[in-house]
Amino acid sequence: MKYVKGTLRLVKGKLNSINMRIKGAYRSDYNTTVTQRVNSKGLKSDTEYLIYVELNKFRTNVFKKSGNQWSLVKSYICSIGKPSTPTIKGTFKVGIKGPYFGVEHGYICYYYTQIKGNYLFHSIIYNLDGTVRDGRLGMRISNGCIRLAKENAKWIYDNVPKGSTIYIE
């Protein structure tokens, strides 16, 4: 019995390292593909940054201008609008920003960056005591906003300036 358990552990260990290589290869292939896609669209921005959201892949990608090309600097998994309240599509400009919102409604979302109107990039949803209320990512669950991990929402809030282009498809 011990021999079988040891064998299973070894097989499981091999499978885990195979899965890690596949995920790494997928990430590299995705990064190359999304960079080529953005550069082929001829997208422009009034700043050195551009945000490209692929709704069907639940990905928010941040690009920085490098010569005449866009270079991918960040790629984040995100949650998007549910079917009854979909995330808007089109080309927009980064608007207002703020450190948080929602306290008056009994929750808190951190580091919002406006897409258009009440459509925002922001963190997952927290309870007022700081615990996670809804931390799901990679799903159609929001009221139209794009939810990100708190540290990723903060990176956009801190680094992508007002007026930067946002392209959502």
N, C-alpha and C positions, 0 to 999 in steps of 0.2 A: 504494500500500500504506500509506503514512504517513497519507493522508487517511482510509482505512478505520479504522485504529487510533485516530486522533483522534476519529472519529465514534463508535466503540464506547466510548471513554472517556467521552465526553459522555453517551451513552445510559446507561452504567453509573452515572455520577454522578447523573443524574436518577432512576434507579431507586433508588439508595441514599437519596436525600432523600425519595422517596415512601415507602420502607419505614420510614424514621425517623418520618415523620408518622403512619403506620399504627400503629406500636408505641406512640407517645405517646398516640394516641387510644384504643388498646386499654387502656393502663394507666389512663387517666382513666375510661373506662367501667367497668373492673373495680373501681376504687376506689369509685365511686359505687354500683355494684351490691352489693358486699360490705358496704359501710356500711349500706345500706338493709336487707339481709338480717339483719345482726347486730341492728340496732335493732328489726326486726319480731319477733325471737325473744324479746324481753323478758329477755335474759340479764342476770344480776346478778353482781357481784364484791364481795368484802370489801375490796378496795383500789380505787384509781382506774384500775387496768389490767385488761384482759381480753385473752386470746390466743384467736383463732379460727383453726383450721386446716381448710382445705378440701383433703382428701386427693385428690379427683379433679382438682384444679387444681394440686396440688403447691405450695400457698401457705400460709405462716404469716403471719397478720395480727395486729398488735398495735394495740389500741384504748385510748384514754384517755377517761375520763368527762368530758363537757362538758355541764353542766346535767343534763337528763334523758336525754341521748343519748350514744351512743358515737361518738367521732371517730377515724378511722383515722390512726395516726401512723407506722406502719411496715408494709410488705408485702414479704415475702421469698419467693423461690423456695426450695424445700426438696426433699430426698429423703425417702422414707417406706419403711415396711416392704415387703419383697418378699412375694409371695403366700403363701409358706410360713411367713413370720413377720410377719404384718401389724401395722401400727400400730393401737393400740387406739382405739376410738371412744367418745365419751361426754363427760361433764362431770367435770372434775378440778380440783384446786387445786395451784398451784406449791408444790413441796416443797423438799427440800434442794438446795443449789447447791455447785459446786466449780470450781476453776480448771482441772482436767484429770483424766483417768483413762486407763487402758490401758497404762501404762508396763511393768507386770509381764508384759504379753502381747506386748510388742515393737512397740507403736504408741502414738499419743497422740491423744486427742480433747480439745479445749479447751472451756472455759466451759459446763459442763453445768448444766441446770436440770431438775429432776425433774418428770415428769408424774405417774407412778404407778409404784411399784416400780422395776424396771430400765428403764422407758420414760422416755427423756430427750430434751430438746432439746440438741444439742451441735454442735460444728463438724464439718466434713468430717474425714477421717482422715489423720493425718500419720505419717510415719516418725519414729523417735526423733532423727534428725539434722535434723529440721525440714522436710524435703522432703515434698511431698504424696504420700500413698500412694493415696488415692481421693478425688478432688475432684468427682465427678459430682453434679450436682443436677438436680432435676426428673425423678427416676426412682424406681422401686420396687426398692430395692437394699439396704436396711438390715435389721437383725434386729428391727425394730419401732420403733427410735428415729427421731426427726426430725432429719435432718442439715441444717445451715445453713452458709453461708460463715462463716469464723471471726469476722469483724467483726460479723456479724449475731447469731451466738450470744453474743458478748460484750455486745452491746447489750441483749439480753434478760437476760443474767446480771447486768448492772450496773443495769438500770432497772426490771424487773418484779419487784415484791416477793413474798416468800413469802405464800401465801394467796390470790393472784390467781387468778381463774377461768381455766381452759383448757377450751375447747369444741372437740372434734374430730369432724368428720363427713366 
